[in-house]
Amino acid sequence: MKILQDKVALVSGSGRGIGKAIALKLARNGANVVVNDLDADFAHETVREIEALGARAVACVGDVTAVDFGEKFVGRAVDAFGAIDIIINNAGYAWDSVIQKTSEEQWMAMLDVHLTAPFRILKAAQPVIAASAKEEIASNGRATRRTVVNISSVAGLGGNPGQAGYAAGKMGVVGLTRTLMKEWGRYNVTVNAVAFGAIMTRMTAGEAGKSTITMKGQEIKAGVSQEILDAMEKGIPLGRAGTPEEAAGAVYLLCLPEADYITGQVIVAGGGWSL
């Protein structure tokens, strides 16, 4: 019996990068996973990798910022597995500019993906979680422990030049986390956040000035120069940026039974680095 055997986990943005690493980590430890990505090919590839591990997974392809995505994501979990035990709000990206060059579109895009999308997913999940908890309390006197992990950033905790929208969204996630911790405690749901520092993903590891990602038709610059990366790593007590697998490990810790009494916290996974 694996430690998360038959738990049902929803992981947004899990077709690649940190989200994929989280999905695979949970699956290796027994969880059934609902995989999400904008790109169907990446989502289905993660599903195949999970199934190769002997776990179960389904894809929910779509844009987390769509108004109806939360209902779609939750519905996919219930239809496929009949329950929700773990929600990881991971999907996101950075679209950077100093404030005087930040457009309204840029600002709203950052708030939509980092704050409004998790809000909608959690709002959609509430009736399912509440009904399950009430049934368990009536039958056993106590609800099964469920968990939410929202992904924040050290940029949200300390600010970062050129990232007003990104930082605002990531700090907003902390407020959402601590509010739901108080609202959902009665259902025995722990709600925490993990704030990542420098993690080597396509957003940081690409060649600055040449690497881009496409979001809703927008070509957005990705990657940092080697000089900036070297400077960042010099400021990290562990001496290097983290890997997606190490980032996933921090999220996984909060899903374990040993974390049953940890809620409302922000865990920084940054090798000791802070902005």
N, C-alpha and C positions, 0 to 999 in steps of 0.2 A: 504494500500500500504506500503510494507516494504521498508526500505531505499535503499537497493541494488536490488530491484525488477527487475527480468529478466536480470540482468547483468550476463555476462558469465565469469567465473573465471577458470583459469588453475592453479592447485596447485600440484607441483611435490613433490614426497615423502609424499603423504597424506594418505597412508594406515594405519598409526599409528603415535604415538608421536605428536610432534608439528604440523606436516603437517596435520594430521587428525583433530586436534583441530582447525586449521585455516579453513579447509574445512567446518567443522560443523558450525563454527562461521559465515562464509560468507553465508552458506545455511540458517541458522536461520534468516538471515536478507534479504532473498529473492533471493540470487544469484543461478544461475545454475552452477554446478561445474563439471569440468573434473578432476577425481581422478586418481592419478598415484601411483603405487608401483611396486617393483620387484616381489612381491608375489601376485598372483591373488586373493587368499583367503582374504588377508587383504584389497586389493583394493575394492573388491566387497562387503565386509562387511561395509566399509565406505559408499559406494553407497547406500546400504540398509538403513543405519542409516540416511542418508540425505533424502532419499525418505520417511522415516517414519516421518520426519519433515514437509512433504508436499512440499518439493523442488524437483528439477530435478537434476539428476546426471548420468554420464556415467563413465566407467572405461577405462583407457588407461594403460594397464599392460606393463611394460618394463623397461629396464635399461636406465637411463637418459644419460649415457656415450656412448651409441651406436651412431655411426655416423649419422644414419638416425632418431634418436629419436625425434629431434626437429620438423621435418616435420610431423612425425607420431602424435605427441602431438597436434600440431596446426591443423592438418587435422581432428583429432577426434573432436575438438571443433567446427570447421566450419561445419562438416558433421552433428553433433548432434544438434547444436544450431544456426548456421549461423553467428556467430560473435565472437569477442574477446574483452572483456572490462578490465579484470584484469589478470595479470600474477604474480604468486608468485613462485619464484625460491627458493625452500626450501630443496630439496633432498640433503642429505649429511651424512657423518659419519666421525669419527676420527680414524686414524691409526697412532699411536704415536710411536716415537723413538727419542732419541737424534741423532743429525745429523750424527755422525760417524757410527751409526747403521742403518741409514735410507737407504733402498735399492732404486734403480732407480724405481722399480715397485711401492714402497710405495709413493715416491715423485710424480710420474706421476698420480697415482690413486687419490691423494688429489687434484691435479690441474684439473684433468679431471672432477671429480664430482662437485667440488665447483666453478670452473671458466669456463671450456670449455663447460660443459653441459648448464649452463645459456646462454652463448654466442650463442650456436646453437639454443636453443629455441627462443631466442629473434630475431636472424637472420631470422628464419623461420616465425616468427610472423610479421615481418616488412611489407611485401607486403600486408598482410590482413589489418593491422592497417592503412597503408598509403592509401590504396584504400578506406577504409571506411571514413577516415578523409577527403580526397579530395572530396568525394561525398557529405558529410555533409557540407563542406565549400561552395561548388557550390550551394547547395540547401538552406542553412540557414545562410551562412556567417560565420559560426563558427563550428569547430569540437566538437563532444561530448567528454567530458573529460574521458580518460582512464588512467589506472595506472599500474605500475610495482613496485613490492616490491621484492628486492633481499635480501636473508638472509646472514648476515655476523656474526661476533662474536667479543667479546672483545679480544679474542686471536689474531684476525686479526689486531685489532687497536693497541694493546700494546705488542704483542708477548707473547709466553708462552713456557717455557722449554719443550722439547720433542715434540713440534708441529710445526716444521719448515714448513712442507708441508701444513698442515691444516691452519696455520696462513697465509702463502703466498697466498693460494687460497682465503681465506676469505678477505684479504686485496685487492687482485686483483678484487674481486667483487665490492669494493668501487670505483676503477678506472673505471670499466665497467659501474657502476651506473651513475657516474658523466659525463661520455662521452655520454651515451645515453640520459641523461637529456638534453644535448645541441643539440643532433641530432634530438630528437623526440619532442622537445618543439613546433615545428611548426605544429605538429599533435595534440597538446593539450594533450600530454601524460606526466603525472608526473612520475618520476623515482626516487625512494628512496631505502634506505637500512635500515634494522633493525639488529642491532648487539646484539645478546643475550649474557647474562652473564651465571651464573649457573642456568640451568633449569633441573628439575628432569625428565629425559627421560631414556630409556633403556641404553643410552650411559653413564649416570652418576649414575643411581640408582641401577645398578646391583652390585653384590658382587665382589669386586676386586679380581682378580686372578682366579675366577671361571666362571664369566659371559663372554660370547663371542657372537659375531655376525658373520655370514658367508656372505662374499661378494666375488662373483666370485670364489668360492672354497677355499677362504682364511678364516681361523678362526682368527678373530681379537679380541683382549682383549677389554672388555668393563667394565664399572663400576669403581668406586673409593672406596678406603677404607673409613671406617667411620671416621677415624682420619683426613684424607684429607678433607672429606666433612665437618666435624666440623670446621676445620681451615678455609675453604672457607667461611662458613656461618658466622664465627666471623668477617670476613672482609667485610661483606655485611651490609651496614647501616640499611637495613630493617630487618636484623637478620635471614634470611632464603633464601634458594634457591627458585626459581620461579616454577610455574606449567606450563604445556603445555597450559592451558587455558589462563593464564596471558601472555604468549608469544604470543599467537594468538591475544590477545587484542591489542597488540602494532601494529601488522600488520594490523588489522582491522581499526584502527584509520586512517591509511594512505589511506584507500580505501573510506573513507567517503567524502561526498561533502564538508564538512568543511575543508578538506585538499586539496582543488582544487588549492591552490596557494603555496603549499609546494612541492618543487622538488629539487633533487640533495642533499638531506640531509641523514645523518646517525643517526638514532635514537637508543640510547642504552637502551635496556630493561634488566637491570641487578640489580635492587634493590639498585642502587647506587654503586655497586661493579665495580672496574676496575682492570685489571692486572698491 
